[in-house]
Amino acid sequence: MNDSYKFGGGDERKAFGPLPPGDYNFAVAECPEPYQKDNGNWVLNVRLSILPGGETVFAPVWSGTDKNGDDRDGIGSFLVAVNRAPKVGQEPNWAKVVGARGKCRLKVEIAQQGALAGKEVNKVHYFYEPKQIGPGTQPEQPPTYSKPEVKKAASTAQAAAVPSDVEPDDIPF
């Protein structure tokens, strides 16, 4: 048994730069309330902590009208992805979004502005929405059997059943 510490080389350092593209779990590290831009669109600047390493990825999600005039609710999709969506028409509790967890697909892009302009950075390609469970959340599946098949199976089961007036003769006492 050793009586003193022996240097083992230290922990492996994290690679500098973006994470490789792919799917990652995350926790929401910061989520201020959204603000409205001059064009009427809402922007929510979210800071994600990628798990398990804690790497930071900024995700500016937005809701409003895109350049083609189509409506988009990226903030709503984000809230569904982290299971913090309120009932339709109600305001989210922004304080409860921090700490929420979810899963996203990251991609690598060249930053266009800011301190990292011209460098590779991670961007959220999209957020995964959790599988919804409960009544009304799954599409109604058509039956995989017909009514005549059900009747035939019921009559076969009844014919195979033991009549109720027969006493069992294998009782052990």
N, C-alpha and C positions, 0 to 999 in steps of 0.2 A: 504494500500500500504506500502511495506517495504522500509525503508530508507537506508538499508545496505545489503551487500551481505551475503547470508547464504550458507555455504558449502553444496554442493550437492553430494559429494562422488568422484568427479573427473571423467575423461573420462576412459572408459574401456581400459585397456592396450592390445596391440596386443599379441597374443599367440606366444611364442618363438618356433621356429622350422618351418618345411616346411608346405606349404599350402596343404590341402587335394587334392588328385587326382581329376582332372576334367577339364572343359573348362574355360578358362580365357581370358579376353581382356588384351592387353598390349600395351605399347608405347615403342619404341626403345630408350633407354637411352644413349647407346654408340655403335658405329659401326666403328671401325678402318678399314682400308683397309685390305683385306685378304693377307696372306703370303703363300708361297709355301714351303711344307715340302720336306725332302730329297727323299721321295718316289714319288714326283711329284704331290701329292694331294694339293689342295688349302684349307685353313682353315680360317674361318671368326669368330672371337670371339665377339659375340654380347652380350650386357647386356640389359636385358629387365626389365621394370618397370611394374609389374602386377597391373592392375587397379581394384578398385579405391584406394587401400591401399598403393601402391608404393613399394611393396615387390620386392626385386631384385632376378632375376633368370638369370644365365649365360647360354648362348646357343652357344656352339661351332658347327657351321654348316660347312659342308665340301663338296667339289666336287672333283671328280677324279674316281679312280678305287678301288672297294672294294676287300676284300681278295679272293673272288671268280672270280675276273677278270671282273666283271660287272661294267659298267659306272654308275655314280651317280652324280646328280647335286643338292645337298642339298642347296647350296648358291642360285641357281636359284629359287628353290621352296620357299625359304625364301623371296627373292625379290618380287616374285609374291604375296606371302601372305600379304606383307605390301604395295603392289601397287607401287613398285619402280623399276620394271623390265624395262630395256631399250629394244630397238629393238634387235633382235637376232644378235649376232656378235659385238654389241657395248659394251663399258665399262660403268658400272653403275656410277652414281654420288653419291659416298659414303657419302658426306656431307649431302645430302638430305634424307638419310635413317634415320638419327637421328630425332626423333619426330614422325616418321611414326607409325601408329597403326595397329594392327592386332588381331587375335585370335589364341590361341594355346591350346593343350591338355597337361596338366602337369601330371607327374607321380612322385612317390617318390622312390628314390634309396638310397643305402648306398654309400657315397663318397669313392672312391678308393684311392685318393691322395690329397695332399694339406693340408691346415690347418683344413679342415673339414673331413679328412679321418676317416672312421668308423662311421660317423654320418649320419642321414637321411637328404637328400637334395632334392629339386625339380629339375627335368630334363624335358626338353621339349620332349614330346613323338612325336608330329608332329605339324605342322602349318596348319591352315585351309586356303585354297585358296578361295578368294572371288568369288562369282558367276560372271561369265563373261557375259556381255550384249553387244548386237550389232550384226551386220550381220556377219555370219560365225562363231559365237561362240556357237550357239546352234545346236544340231544335227537336220538335216532335218526330220520333222515329215511327215509320209505318210498321204494323205488325209483320212478322216474318212467317206467319202461319195463316191458314184460311179457316173459316167457320166450320166447314165439313171436317177438316183435320182435327179441330178441337173436339167436335162431337164424337168422332171415331176414337180419339184417345180417351175421352171420358167413359165411353161404353166399354172399352177394353179394360180400363182400370176398375170399373164396377164389376165386370165379369170375373176378374182375378181376385177380387176382395173376398174374404171369408165371411159367410153369413153370420149375423149377430147371434143366432140361436144356438150355434155350435159352441160347446164348452171346451176349453183347452184340456188336453190330457197329459201334459208334460209339466205340471206344477210340481216343484221339488219337495213338497211337504205333505 
